[in-house]
Amino acid sequence: MSTILRGVGHEVEIVDNGAAAVRAVDTGTYDLVFMDMHMPIMGGLEATTRIRALPRTPDRPLPPLVVLTAGVTAEERERCRAVGLEVFLSKPVDLEMLLLTAATVGLPDGEGDAHG
């Protein structure tokens, strides 16, 4: 995913666990976060809950969060929606859907940074 996104001009930062994702969003400014459901240390649902609780300012708004998951059952979708994850990308991620999501979810005119 990062190679594809970088190839079309997005800046990408990768973290290796959910706790690191929370720290990154708390200290950085992002246009979009791709959140994997199953990460070590802290899963995507808990990380999303903590990210949504972070204090934000007008110059550092909460970035849109897109969930990446292999399981897209109705139950999993409901658990995601309960913590504020509304946009889903199923794994393996379809190239066209990845680029469309990066271009339309929270990125003005399809330009900016994609992180995950």
PyMOL commands that set and color helices and strands:
alter all, ss='L'
color gray80, all
select helices_A, chain A and resi 2-7+18-27+44-52+74-82+95-104+108-110
alter helices_A, ss='H'
color red, helices_A
select strands_A, chain A and resi 33-36+65-69+87-90
alter strands_A, ss='S'
color yellow, strands_A
deselect
rebuild
show_as cartoon
